[in-house]
Amino acid sequence: METKKEMLTIMETALILGVKVSYVKKIAEQGDLNSTVSDKGLILFTMDEITSYIKKQDIDSDIKPLFPMNDDTEINVCYHIVKGEFAQLINYSYLQSLLFNRLRVFQVLKGLSAMKRSLFDIYDELVVPILDRNLEFYKQGKVTVMEMQLVKHVIIDSIIRLQGLMVIDDDYVGTVYCATLSKDYIDPLLKMMDHVLELRGFRVINCGTLEPTTNVEKIFDDFCCPQRIYISVPRDYDDNDVCKTLKNLMTIVSKYNAKIFLLTQGRKSCMRDVDGVITIVQTFSDIANS
């Protein structure tokens, strides 16, 4: 990662330092934090100036940086978080996942959340590309099956920690049933779908893998007929199997007047908007707005 020299606004600087804008104005006026005034009268700062200020603070300082800034790499990651430069964040977070550094991956997610990035934006722009890279590298033989699963574990751990920071309203707008067609017991997409729907206000019944033996009718009876079913379809899942599973499911849910939303993530599916019952969604933004 190359060192960034572009200017940061007073708001961005406050977010990096974990303080209020008024605090940044104060230390800039006192000369404790070097700044530059633009032609338009804006107070601007560089990452070098911000880093220098942080290093001067004692251990009891009120400064709580957005992201650890112990070396040049971490300083640049902090900059990329503030500027929303996802390509660099994908590279960094994937490497940290391979190293099983859950804390650093979570801190990237937490930093993006602090920057007011929506949950579905974080998932679509950062987490899904990491998972896509992970699967592609495995197919190319660049990572082992153990490394591939390790990355998925880190991602799941990190998004669960992120969920713990979310404010969830217990006044539910409805109940939904979430499932996956993945045979792998580790499915980050299912967990992310769960999070986005819960944040939207739904009570989510997360039932894991949808098997031919899954008693969907009992689930509907036990949980007062969920209005919707959201199903995650893995990229390597055969379309014929998708169709077979969905056709069996449709015969069951039709009497409950429920709708099915299929997360395909760019895959073509033979089941497209069947009688208005099945809706294809390809991103977490689609889910959030469904």
Summary of the structure (lengths in Angstrom):
residues: 290
radius of gyration: 22.5
end to end distance: 37.4
largest distance: 71.0
contacts: 876
relative contact order: 0.08
helix: 52%
strand: 12%
